[in-house]
Amino acid sequence: MFLIIERSQAIIKKGERCGEARYNKSFPKMHKRWVVKPVKEKKNYDFLLELQKDVLDLCEGAEDLPDVSVVDLPANIATETAPDKLVLIDQHRTRFYISS
């Protein structure tokens, strides 16, 4: 029932670099160096009409609702036990801290 579609990278359509993958330049504050990020193809919303029809059919009772299975998730996904909170606070460092 669920469909995940990942967009592929856009291609340059005109000019001497025609056919190459498209990228945008970016200067993230965190890294403080220039990087390139891939440009994705434009989004396609053709699926929305079909999705709306399916929702209306479900609301009108034309179709049975899909079976919902309960997932048993663990209480915590951490691979190690958490240290004491005060220890974590002691170890915390920030670039904005000014020592006096």
Backbone as JSON Lines, residues from 0, in Angstrom:
{"i":0,"aa":"M","n":[0.83,-1.19,0.0],"ca":[0.0,0.0,0.0],"c":[0.88,1.26,0.0]}
{"i":1,"aa":"F","n":[2.03,1.2,0.66],"ca":[2.91,2.36,0.7],"c":[3.95,2.25,-0.39]}
{"i":2,"aa":"L","n":[4.23,3.37,-1.03],"ca":[5.2,3.39,-2.11],"c":[6.19,4.52,-1.84]}
{"i":3,"aa":"I","n":[7.45,4.16,-1.73],"ca":[8.49,5.15,-1.49],"c":[9.27,5.33,-2.79]}
{"i":4,"aa":"I","n":[9.3,6.55,-3.27],"ca":[10.0,6.85,-4.52],"c":[11.09,7.85,-4.21]}
{"i":5,"aa":"E","n":[12.31,7.47,-4.49],"ca":[13.42,8.39,-4.3],"c":[13.73,9.05,-5.64]}
{"i":6,"aa":"R","n":[13.88,10.35,-5.62],"ca":[14.19,11.07,-6.84],"c":[15.64,10.87,-7.21]}
{"i":7,"aa":"S","n":[15.9,10.75,-8.48],"ca":[17.28,10.61,-8.93],"c":[17.9,11.99,-9.14]}
{"i":8,"aa":"Q","n":[19.18,12.01,-9.37],"ca":[19.89,13.28,-9.55],"c":[19.56,13.88,-10.91]}
{"i":9,"aa":"A","n":[19.35,15.19,-10.93],"ca":[19.01,15.9,-12.16],"c":[20.22,15.94,-13.09]}
{"i":10,"aa":"I","n":[19.94,16.04,-14.38],"ca":[20.96,16.06,-15.42],"c":[20.92,17.43,-16.12]}
{"i":11,"aa":"I","n":[22.08,17.95,-16.47],"ca":[22.15,19.21,-17.22],"c":[21.61,18.96,-18.62]}
{"i":12,"aa":"K","n":[20.66,19.8,-19.09],"ca":[19.98,19.56,-20.35],"c":[20.53,20.37,-21.52]}
{"i":13,"aa":"K","n":[21.22,21.5,-21.25],"ca":[21.71,22.35,-22.33],"c":[23.16,22.71,-22.09]}
{"i":14,"aa":"G","n":[23.82,23.15,-23.16],"ca":[25.17,23.69,-23.03],"c":[26.25,22.64,-23.24]}
{"i":15,"aa":"E","n":[27.49,23.07,-22.99],"ca":[28.63,22.2,-23.25],"c":[28.73,21.06,-22.23]}
{"i":16,"aa":"R","n":[28.1,21.22,-21.07],"ca":[28.13,20.16,-20.06],"c":[26.86,19.32,-20.09]}
{"i":17,"aa":"C","n":[26.17,19.31,-21.2],"ca":[24.92,18.57,-21.36],"c":[25.13,17.09,-21.04]}
{"i":18,"aa":"G","n":[24.24,16.53,-20.23],"ca":[24.31,15.12,-19.87],"c":[25.01,14.85,-18.55]}
{"i":19,"aa":"E","n":[25.68,15.84,-17.98],"ca":[26.36,15.66,-16.7],"c":[25.37,15.84,-15.55]}
{"i":20,"aa":"A","n":[25.71,15.27,-14.39],"ca":[24.88,15.41,-13.2],"c":[24.94,16.85,-12.69]}
{"i":21,"aa":"R","n":[23.82,17.35,-12.15],"ca":[23.75,18.72,-11.64],"c":[24.12,18.77,-10.16]}
{"i":22,"aa":"Y","n":[24.84,19.83,-9.78],"ca":[25.23,20.09,-8.4],"c":[25.05,21.56,-8.09]}
{"i":23,"aa":"N","n":[24.84,21.88,-6.81],"ca":[24.82,23.26,-6.32],"c":[25.97,23.44,-5.35]}
{"i":24,"aa":"K","n":[26.6,24.6,-5.39],"ca":[27.65,24.91,-4.42],"c":[27.02,25.34,-3.11]}
{"i":25,"aa":"S","n":[27.68,24.98,-1.99],"ca":[27.2,25.33,-0.67],"c":[28.38,25.58,0.24]}
{"i":26,"aa":"F","n":[28.23,26.51,1.18],"ca":[29.28,26.81,2.14],"c":[28.7,26.66,3.55]}
{"i":27,"aa":"P","n":[28.68,25.43,4.09],"ca":[28.1,25.21,5.42],"c":[28.91,25.9,6.51]}
{"i":28,"aa":"K","n":[28.24,26.52,7.44],"ca":[28.9,27.2,8.54],"c":[29.69,26.22,9.4]}
{"i":29,"aa":"M","n":[29.18,25.0,9.53],"ca":[29.82,24.02,10.4],"c":[31.2,23.61,9.89]}
{"i":30,"aa":"H","n":[31.32,23.39,8.6],"ca":[32.58,22.9,8.04],"c":[33.51,24.03,7.58]}
{"i":31,"aa":"K","n":[32.91,25.17,7.29],"ca":[33.65,26.34,6.81],"c":[34.52,26.03,5.59]}
{"i":32,"aa":"R","n":[33.95,25.3,4.65],"ca":[34.62,25.03,3.38],"c":[33.53,24.77,2.34]}
{"i":33,"aa":"W","n":[33.87,25.04,1.1],"ca":[32.9,24.85,0.02],"c":[32.71,23.36,-0.26]}
{"i":34,"aa":"V","n":[31.45,22.99,-0.48],"ca":[31.1,21.63,-0.87],"c":[30.05,21.71,-1.97]}
{"i":35,"aa":"V","n":[29.83,20.61,-2.65],"ca":[28.74,20.55,-3.62],"c":[27.69,19.57,-3.13]}
{"i":36,"aa":"K","n":[26.45,19.88,-3.44],"ca":[25.33,19.02,-3.08],"c":[24.58,18.66,-4.35]}
{"i":37,"aa":"P","n":[24.19,17.4,-4.51],"ca":[23.48,17.01,-5.73],"c":[22.1,17.67,-5.82]}
{"i":38,"aa":"V","n":[21.71,18.02,-7.04],"ca":[20.38,18.57,-7.31],"c":[19.49,17.41,-7.75]}
{"i":39,"aa":"K","n":[18.36,17.26,-7.11],"ca":[17.43,16.18,-7.44],"c":[16.47,16.61,-8.55]}
{"i":40,"aa":"E","n":[15.86,15.62,-9.2],"ca":[14.84,15.92,-10.21],"c":[13.64,16.57,-9.55]}
{"i":41,"aa":"K","n":[12.83,17.28,-10.35],"ca":[11.64,17.92,-9.81],"c":[10.67,16.86,-9.29]}
{"i":42,"aa":"K","n":[9.89,17.25,-8.28],"ca":[8.91,16.34,-7.68],"c":[7.76,16.11,-8.64]}
{"i":43,"aa":"N","n":[7.16,14.94,-8.52],"ca":[6.04,14.54,-9.37],"c":[4.87,14.18,-8.46]}
{"i":44,"aa":"Y","n":[3.75,14.84,-8.63],"ca":[2.59,14.62,-7.77],"c":[1.47,13.87,-8.48]}
{"i":45,"aa":"D","n":[1.79,13.1,-9.5],"ca":[0.77,12.36,-10.24],"c":[0.05,11.32,-9.38]}
{"i":46,"aa":"F","n":[0.67,10.86,-8.31],"ca":[0.1,9.81,-7.47],"c":[-1.04,10.31,-6.59]}
{"i":47,"aa":"L","n":[-1.17,11.64,-6.41],"ca":[-2.14,12.17,-5.46],"c":[-3.58,11.85,-5.82]}
{"i":48,"aa":"L","n":[-3.94,11.91,-7.09],"ca":[-5.32,11.62,-7.5],"c":[-5.69,10.17,-7.14]}
{"i":49,"aa":"E","n":[-4.79,9.24,-7.41],"ca":[-5.04,7.83,-7.07],"c":[-5.14,7.64,-5.56]}
{"i":50,"aa":"L","n":[-4.3,8.35,-4.81],"ca":[-4.33,8.26,-3.35],"c":[-5.64,8.8,-2.8]}
{"i":51,"aa":"Q","n":[-6.13,9.9,-3.36],"ca":[-7.4,10.47,-2.91],"c":[-8.56,9.52,-3.19]}
{"i":52,"aa":"K","n":[-8.52,8.87,-4.35],"ca":[-9.57,7.89,-4.66],"c":[-9.55,6.74,-3.67]}
{"i":53,"aa":"D","n":[-8.36,6.25,-3.32],"ca":[-8.25,5.16,-2.35],"c":[-8.8,5.57,-0.99]}
{"i":54,"aa":"V","n":[-8.53,6.79,-0.56],"ca":[-9.01,7.28,0.73],"c":[-10.53,7.37,0.72]}
{"i":55,"aa":"L","n":[-11.1,7.9,-0.35],"ca":[-12.56,7.99,-0.44],"c":[-13.21,6.61,-0.44]}
{"i":56,"aa":"D","n":[-12.6,5.65,-1.13],"ca":[-13.12,4.28,-1.13],"c":[-13.1,3.69,0.28]}
{"i":57,"aa":"L","n":[-12.03,3.94,1.02],"ca":[-11.95,3.44,2.39],"c":[-13.01,4.1,3.28]}
{"i":58,"aa":"C","n":[-13.22,5.41,3.1],"ca":[-14.22,6.12,3.9],"c":[-15.64,5.64,3.6]}
{"i":59,"aa":"E","n":[-15.9,5.29,2.36],"ca":[-17.24,4.83,1.97],"c":[-17.45,3.35,2.27]}
{"i":60,"aa":"G","n":[-16.4,2.67,2.7],"ca":[-16.52,1.26,3.06],"c":[-16.43,0.33,1.87]}
{"i":61,"aa":"A","n":[-15.98,0.82,0.72],"ca":[-15.87,-0.02,-0.46],"c":[-14.77,-1.06,-0.31]}
{"i":62,"aa":"E","n":[-13.76,-0.74,0.47],"ca":[-12.66,-1.66,0.7],"c":[-12.51,-1.9,2.19]}
{"i":63,"aa":"D","n":[-11.98,-3.07,2.53],"ca":[-11.69,-3.35,3.93],"c":[-10.4,-2.65,4.32]}
{"i":64,"aa":"L","n":[-10.33,-2.21,5.56],"ca":[-9.12,-1.59,6.05],"c":[-8.01,-2.63,6.14]}
{"i":65,"aa":"P","n":[-6.78,-2.25,5.84],"ca":[-5.68,-3.2,5.95],"c":[-5.46,-3.6,7.41]}
{"i":66,"aa":"D","n":[-4.98,-4.82,7.62],"ca":[-4.68,-5.28,8.97],"c":[-3.52,-4.49,9.54]}
{"i":67,"aa":"V","n":[-3.71,-4.04,10.77],"ca":[-2.67,-3.27,11.45],"c":[-1.95,-4.21,12.41]}
{"i":68,"aa":"S","n":[-0.65,-4.32,12.24],"ca":[0.11,-5.19,13.14],"c":[0.83,-4.33,14.17]}
{"i":69,"aa":"V","n":[0.8,-4.77,15.41],"ca":[1.45,-4.06,16.49],"c":[2.92,-4.44,16.51]}
{"i":70,"aa":"V","n":[3.77,-3.43,16.54],"ca":[5.21,-3.67,16.56],"c":[5.69,-3.53,17.99]}
{"i":71,"aa":"D","n":[6.42,-4.53,18.46],"ca":[6.95,-4.5,19.82],"c":[8.35,-3.89,19.77]}
{"i":72,"aa":"L","n":[8.46,-2.61,20.16],"ca":[9.72,-1.91,20.13],"c":[10.42,-2.01,21.48]}
{"i":73,"aa":"P","n":[11.74,-2.06,21.47],"ca":[12.46,-2.08,22.75],"c":[12.31,-0.75,23.46]}
{"i":74,"aa":"A","n":[12.5,-0.76,24.77],"ca":[12.35,0.45,25.56],"c":[13.4,1.49,25.2]}
{"i":75,"aa":"N","n":[14.61,1.04,24.84],"ca":[15.69,1.96,24.54],"c":[16.54,1.36,23.43]}
{"i":76,"aa":"I","n":[16.96,2.16,22.47],"ca":[17.74,1.63,21.36],"c":[19.24,1.84,21.56]}
{"i":77,"aa":"A","n":[19.64,2.44,22.68],"ca":[21.05,2.69,22.95],"c":[21.79,1.37,23.12]}
{"i":78,"aa":"T","n":[23.03,1.32,22.64],"ca":[23.82,0.1,22.73],"c":[24.56,-0.01,24.05]}
{"i":79,"aa":"E","n":[24.61,1.06,24.82],"ca":[25.26,1.03,26.13],"c":[24.4,1.79,27.12]}
{"i":80,"aa":"T","n":[24.6,1.52,28.41],"ca":[23.8,2.19,29.42],"c":[24.23,3.65,29.54]}
{"i":81,"aa":"A","n":[23.31,4.49,29.88],"ca":[23.57,5.92,29.98],"c":[24.36,6.23,31.24]}
{"i":82,"aa":"P","n":[25.39,7.09,31.15],"ca":[26.1,7.51,32.36],"c":[25.25,8.48,33.17]}
{"i":83,"aa":"D","n":[25.71,8.78,34.36],"ca":[25.0,9.71,35.22],"c":[24.88,11.07,34.53]}
{"i":84,"aa":"K","n":[23.79,11.75,34.75],"ca":[23.53,13.03,34.11],"c":[24.58,14.07,34.48]}
{"i":85,"aa":"L","n":[25.02,14.08,35.74],"ca":[26.01,15.05,36.17],"c":[27.35,14.82,35.47]}
{"i":86,"aa":"V","n":[27.69,13.58,35.19],"ca":[28.92,13.27,34.46],"c":[28.83,13.81,33.04]}
{"i":87,"aa":"L","n":[27.68,13.64,32.41],"ca":[27.48,14.16,31.07],"c":[27.57,15.68,31.04]}
{"i":88,"aa":"I","n":[26.98,16.32,32.03],"ca":[27.03,17.79,32.1],"c":[28.47,18.25,32.28]}
{"i":89,"aa":"D","n":[29.24,17.53,33.12],"ca":[30.65,17.86,33.34],"c":[31.46,17.72,32.06]}
{"i":90,"aa":"Q","n":[31.15,16.73,31.25],"ca":[31.91,16.47,30.02],"c":[31.49,17.37,28.87]}
{"i":91,"aa":"H","n":[30.36,18.02,29.0],"ca":[29.84,18.85,27.91],"c":[30.72,20.06,27.65]}
{"i":92,"aa":"R","n":[31.06,20.28,26.39],"ca":[31.84,21.45,25.99],"c":[31.09,22.16,24.87]}
{"i":93,"aa":"T","n":[31.2,23.46,24.85],"ca":[30.58,24.25,23.82],"c":[31.58,25.24,23.27]}
{"i":94,"aa":"R","n":[31.47,25.58,22.04],"ca":[32.4,26.54,21.45],"c":[32.09,27.97,21.91]}
{"i":95,"aa":"F","n":[30.94,28.16,22.57],"ca":[30.55,29.48,23.02],"c":[30.96,29.75,24.47]}
{"i":96,"aa":"Y","n":[31.57,28.76,25.11],"ca":[31.97,28.91,26.52],"c":[33.18,29.82,26.61]}
{"i":97,"aa":"I","n":[33.09,30.81,27.47],"ca":[34.2,31.73,27.7],"c":[34.66,31.54,29.15]}
{"i":98,"aa":"S","n":[35.89,31.08,29.32],"ca":[36.37,30.86,30.67],"c":[36.77,32.2,31.3]}
{"i":99,"aa":"S","n":[36.53,32.32,32.59],"ca":[36.86,33.59,33.26],"c":[38.11,33.47,34.08]}
